[in-house]
Amino acid sequence: MTRRVLRIVFFGTAEFAVPSLVGLVEAGHQVLAVVTQPERPQGRGRRLAPSPVKRAAMQRDLNVLQPRRVRSERFVSTVRALAPDVLALAAFGQVIPQALLDIPPLGPINVHGSMLPKYRGAAPIQRAIMAGETEAGVTTMWMDASLDTGDILMTAPVSVAPEDTSGTLLPRLAERGAALLLETLDRHAEGRIERHPQDHARATLAPAIMPEDGYLDWTEPAERLGNRIRGVNPKPGAVTALRERRLKVGRAGAAAASDPLAVPGTVLAVEKGAGGILVAAGQSSALRLADIQPENGRRMSASEWARGAHVAPGDCFTPVVFTAAG
């Protein structure tokens, strides 16, 4: 069956959106413009850097628009003049006003990184891992002017492995979302798609990840700590402290047993080889740290770091105290 070529304005900013943009181009759709967020300071040098979507668009010589406010009358007029059949969105970063949503005859279709109505918001992938979910997924929805509340068009589940981090799960969900977007557009163009209102009573929220989301509270049980570490890996990273020095924890997992009398955060054992560091956690549980990155240092195995830092049983990790400066 011949695919109908659609005139599309694509909205996206983050890495999650790149496969969707690439998929639309490779499928032969006419991408009239790519709308992405303006450059923002990034990294230690705080240099302005283009978004992943802008880089992908420039590599394909696509028209790039970067409005500071998509609700401005000037920008709405620009999109209206392009006369798109559909708006396609993924991980854009601004709420789209009704004036834009009303422009395309085939509607505004968004790809979201969760099985809606679960995990509405900016960080569905990270929050799902932090919650210990064993299944995530993607949804295409008909957008409305609220945050991720529009009618569901199609969904696709994706399994979450015990060792998955947000960094390993995101590419799989992004690719699955791109495929689902193409399938949704094809079916919609043929009149074979149905809209299903969300059950708002089942909705959960996934607010943006902040640096303090990675601060480890050792009174939490080990399983919850392990999920938190996976959820904030690679960014912003899980952080703890020892002897008033910050440390990033890259990988960790709940261990079989702990000393019920140990204060949470206490080092129970420094294991040989690649075994790691066994640390007491809340509810008489224990967490095995697999790798550590000291402040201003490289990432290494936890056992290697412990030898160099002279860490021994009885030492105690402490929480990092959140301040306005992070």
C-alpha positions in Angstrom: 0.0 0.0 0.0 1.3 3.4 -1.0 2.0 5.7 2.0 0.3 9.1 1.9 3.0 11.8 2.0 2.0 14.3 4.8 3.1 17.9 5.2 4.5 18.0 8.7 5.8 20.6 11.2 7.8 18.7 13.7 8.3 19.9 17.3 11.1 18.3 19.4 14.2 19.1 21.4 15.6 16.2 23.5 17.4 13.1 22.3 14.2 11.1 22.7 12.7 13.0 19.7 15.6 12.4 17.2 14.5 9.0 16.0 11.0 10.3 15.4 12.3 13.2 13.2 14.7 10.9 11.3 11.8 8.3 10.8 9.5 10.9 9.3 12.2 12.1 6.8 13.2 8.5 5.9 9.6 7.5 5.4 9.3 10.3 2.7 7.1 12.7 4.6 7.5 16.4 3.8 9.0 18.0 6.9 8.1 21.7 6.4 10.0 22.9 9.5 11.6 21.6 12.7 10.7 23.6 15.8 13.1 23.2 18.7 14.1 25.1 21.8 16.7 27.9 21.6 20.2 27.2 22.6 20.9 27.1 26.3 24.1 27.0 28.3 25.4 23.5 28.9 28.2 21.8 30.7 30.9 23.2 33.0 31.8 25.9 30.5 28.1 26.9 30.2 28.5 27.3 26.4 25.5 27.6 24.2 24.8 24.3 22.4 22.2 23.3 19.9 19.6 20.7 20.9 19.9 17.1 19.7 17.0 17.7 17.4 18.5 20.8 15.9 21.7 18.9 15.1 19.7 16.2 13.4 17.7 18.7 11.4 20.8 20.6 10.3 22.4 17.4 9.1 19.4 16.9 6.9 19.2 20.5 5.7 15.7 21.0 7.2 14.2 24.4 8.0 14.7 25.0 11.8 12.6 27.4 13.8 13.5 28.3 17.4 10.8 30.5 19.0 11.3 31.5 22.6 7.5 31.3 23.0 5.5 29.1 20.7 2.3 30.9 21.8 3.4 34.2 20.3 1.1 35.5 17.5 4.1 35.8 15.2 5.0 32.2 15.5 1.5 30.9 15.3 1.1 32.9 12.0 4.4 31.3 10.7 3.1 27.8 11.3 -0.3 28.7 9.8 1.4 29.9 6.7 3.2 26.6 6.3 -0.2 24.9 6.0 0.8 21.5 7.6 -1.4 18.5 7.4 -0.3 17.5 10.9 1.9 18.7 13.8 4.1 15.9 15.1 5.7 16.4 18.6 8.1 14.5 20.8 10.0 15.8 23.9 9.6 19.4 22.9 9.6 21.2 26.2 6.9 23.9 25.9 3.2 23.6 26.3 1.5 24.0 22.9 -1.3 26.6 22.8 -4.7 25.8 21.4 -4.1 28.3 18.6 -1.4 26.0 17.2 -3.2 22.8 17.9 -6.2 23.9 15.8 -4.1 24.6 12.7 -3.5 21.1 11.1 -6.6 19.3 9.7 -5.1 15.9 10.8 -4.4 17.2 14.2 -1.5 17.5 16.6 0.0 14.1 17.4 2.5 13.7 20.2 4.8 10.8 21.1 5.2 10.4 24.9 7.6 8.1 26.7 5.2 6.2 28.9 2.0 4.2 28.8 -0.4 7.0 29.5 -2.1 8.0 31.7 0.9 6.8 33.8 3.9 9.2 34.1 2.6 12.4 32.6 5.2 15.1 32.5 8.8 15.8 31.5 10.6 12.8 32.9 8.5 9.6 32.4 11.5 7.3 31.7 13.5 8.4 34.7 10.5 8.3 37.0 9.4 4.8 35.8 12.8 3.4 36.6 12.9 5.2 40.0 9.6 3.6 40.8 10.9 0.1 40.0 8.7 -0.5 37.0 9.4 -3.7 35.0 7.4 -2.4 32.0 7.5 1.0 30.4 6.3 2.0 26.9 5.3 4.8 24.5 2.0 6.4 23.6 0.9 8.4 20.7 -1.9 10.9 21.6 -4.0 13.6 20.1 -2.7 16.7 21.9 -4.8 19.1 23.9 -3.7 22.3 25.6 -3.0 20.6 28.9 0.1 18.5 29.9 -0.2 14.9 28.4 -3.9 14.7 28.9 -5.1 14.2 25.3 -6.8 11.2 23.8 -4.7 8.1 23.3 -4.2 6.9 19.8 -1.8 3.9 20.1 0.5 2.4 22.7 3.4 0.0 22.7 4.9 -1.6 25.8 8.7 -2.0 26.3 10.2 -4.3 29.0 12.5 -2.8 31.6 15.5 -5.0 32.6 16.8 -5.0 36.2 20.0 -3.5 35.0 18.4 -0.8 32.8 19.2 2.8 33.5 17.4 5.8 32.0 20.4 6.0 29.7 19.9 2.5 28.3 16.1 2.5 28.3 15.7 5.9 26.6 17.1 4.8 23.1 14.9 1.8 23.0 11.8 3.8 23.9 12.8 6.5 21.4 13.1 4.0 18.5 9.8 2.3 19.5 8.2 5.7 19.7 9.4 6.6 16.2 7.9 3.4 14.8 4.7 4.0 16.6 4.4 7.6 15.3 4.8 6.4 11.7 2.2 3.7 12.2 -0.2 6.1 13.8 0.2 8.6 11.0 -0.3 6.0 8.3 -3.5 4.6 10.0 -4.7 8.1 10.7 -4.3 9.3 7.1 -6.3 6.2 6.0 -9.1 6.9 8.5 -8.3 3.8 10.6 -7.4 5.4 13.9 -9.6 5.7 17.0 -9.3 8.2 19.9 -9.6 6.9 23.4 -10.0 9.4 26.3 -7.6 8.8 29.1 -8.7 7.6 32.5 -7.7 10.6 34.5 -8.3 8.8 37.8 -5.3 6.5 37.0 -2.9 9.3 36.1 0.5 9.7 37.7 2.9 12.5 37.3 6.6 12.5 36.2 8.0 16.0 37.0 11.4 17.0 35.6 14.4 15.5 37.2 16.3 17.9 39.5 19.9 17.5 40.9 18.4 16.7 44.3 16.6 13.7 42.9 20.0 12.0 42.8 20.9 12.7 46.4 21.0 9.4 48.2 19.2 9.1 51.5 20.7 6.0 53.2 17.6 5.5 55.4 15.7 4.4 52.3 15.7 0.7 51.6 18.4 -0.7 49.3 16.0 -1.6 46.5 14.6 2.0 46.4 18.1 3.4 46.5 19.2 1.1 43.6 16.2 2.2 41.5 17.0 5.9 42.2 20.6 5.4 41.1 19.4 3.7 37.9 16.8 6.4 37.2 19.3 9.3 37.5 22.0 7.6 35.5 23.6 9.2 33.5 22.1 12.6 34.4 22.1 14.2 36.9 23.7 11.2 38.6 23.4 9.8 42.1 25.4 11.6 44.7 26.5 10.8 48.3 29.4 12.0 50.5 32.2 10.5 52.5 34.4 12.6 54.7 32.7 15.7 53.3 33.7 14.8 49.8 31.0 14.3 47.1 30.9 11.1 45.2 28.8 9.9 42.3 27.5 6.4 42.3 27.1 4.9 38.8 25.9 1.4 39.4 24.6 -0.4 42.5 22.2 -3.1 43.5 20.5 -4.5 46.6 22.4 -7.2 48.4 21.1 -10.2 50.2 21.5 -9.2 53.8 22.6 -6.5 56.2 23.5 -5.9 59.9 20.2 -4.9 61.5 22.1 -2.8 64.0 24.2 -0.9 61.5 23.5 2.8 61.0 22.3 3.5 57.4 25.2 4.6 55.3 27.8 2.5 57.2 30.3 0.5 55.2 29.8 -3.2 56.1 32.5 -4.6 53.8 34.9 -3.7 51.1 34.9 -6.8 48.8 37.9 -7.9 46.8 38.2 -7.6 43.0 35.1 -6.3 41.3 32.9 -7.2 44.3 32.2 -3.6 45.4 31.4 -1.9 48.7 28.6 -3.2 50.9 26.7 -0.4 52.6 23.9 -0.6 55.2 20.6 1.0 54.1 17.2 1.5 55.6 14.9 -1.3 56.9 17.9 -3.5 57.6 18.8 -3.8 53.9 22.2 -3.4 52.2 23.3 -1.8 48.9 26.3 -3.0 47.0 28.1 -0.1 45.2 29.7 -1.3 41.9 31.3 1.9 40.7 32.2 5.3 42.1 33.3 8.6 40.6 35.1 10.9 43.1 34.7 14.6 42.7 36.9 15.9 39.9 38.0 12.3 39.2 37.4 9.4 36.8 34.8 6.7 37.2 36.2 3.5 38.6 35.2 0.3 40.3 34.0 0.8 43.9 36.6 -1.6 45.2 39.4 0.2 43.4 38.3 3.5 44.7 38.0 2.2 48.2 41.5 0.9 48.2 42.9 4.3 47.1 40.7 6.2 49.5 41.4 3.8 52.4 37.8 3.1 53.0 37.2 0.4 55.6 34.2 -1.2 57.4 32.8 1.3 59.9 33.2 4.3 57.7 29.9 6.0 57.0 28.5 7.6 53.8 26.4 10.7 54.5 23.7 12.4 52.5 24.5 15.5 50.5 22.6 18.4 51.8 20.6 20.2 49.2 21.1 24.0 48.8 19.8 26.5 46.3 23.2 26.2 44.6 22.8 22.4 44.3 
